[in-house]
Amino acid sequence: MELEGFIRCKNQLESRGGEVATITTDRNRTVAKYIRENWEDTVHQYDVWHIAKSITFNVFSFMHHEMYALLHYFEDANIFKSL
């Protein structure tokens, strides 16, 4: 659905004589593929908000996983049983 909306906007812009040198989108893979295959001369960038959101999510997921592993390490060492 997002790709269809993107194509409609692109066609509307081109029908009015507009030219696109650079386009910024979210990280939708189908839109990125369409731009790569059909707009070879257009620079495609991802918007900062979606990149920051992805980085934050990945960092917190990693931290959660590492903390969980650390707790299991201490649990296996019987540290919590002595408390």
Secondary structure as GFF3:
##gff-version 3
##sequence-region A 1 83
A	DSSP	alpha_helix	2	15	.	.	.	ID=ss1
A	DSSP	beta_strand	22	25	.	.	.	ID=ss2
A	DSSP	alpha_helix	29	38	.	.	.	ID=ss3
A	DSSP	beta_strand	43	46	.	.	.	ID=ss4
A	DSSP	alpha_helix	48	76	.	.	.	ID=ss5
A	DSSP	three_ten_helix	80	82	.	.	.	ID=ss6
###
